[in-house]
Amino acid sequence: MRVIINGEAREIASMSVDALLGELDYEGTHFAVAVNYDVLPKSRWAETQLKSGDEVEIITPRQGG
């Protein structure tokens, strides 16, 4: 399925946000996820199904000013 991840169109195999994070090798919990501009709490990552054309933003904290 084709989705947009952080502004880049990509083909993915995952059907849920939780599975997508695993597919992209994200580990831990120190990031936020938004699907179609809705920020999702971690408790909903496994139940949130992705559809072709969805826009996913994965935001990770960075140090610095």
N, C-alpha and C positions, 0 to 999 in steps of 0.2 A: 504494500500500500504506500502511496506517496503522501507525505506530510511535510510541513515546513517546521524545521527545528532551528531556533535561534536565527531566523531569517534565511535559512538555507533549505532548499527543497531536497528531500532525501527519500529514498526507498527504505522502508522498514518492514520487518516481519512481525513485530509485536502488535498485540491487539489492545493492551492496557498500558496505562502510564507506568505502573510498576514494572511490567515486563520491558518496556522501552528503556527505562533507566538501566536495567540489567544489560540489555542489548548494547547500550552505549557505554557500558563499563563505569557508570556512576556508582560510587560506594559511599556509605554513610548517610547522614541525614542533614548535613550542613548546606542545604540549598533549597530553593523554592521552585515550584513548578506551576506554570499557568497554561491552560489549554483554552484557546480562543479568548484570551484576555481575562479568564476567570482563574484566580489563584486557588489552587487546591490544597486543602490540609492533607498532611501525610496519611491520615486515616482513610482518605478516599482514593489514594493512588491505585490500589489494587482493583477497585470496583469501577474506576473511570475508563470506559472503553473509548478507543480512538477510532476515528473515521477518516477516510481518504480526504485530504484537503485541510485537515485540522492544522492549526498553528500552535506549536508548542514552544514555550520559552522555559529554559532551565537557567536559573539565576544562581550563581555561586558567589559567596563573599570573597572579597579581595582585600588585602592589606594595603595601606598606603593612603595618601591624601590627595 
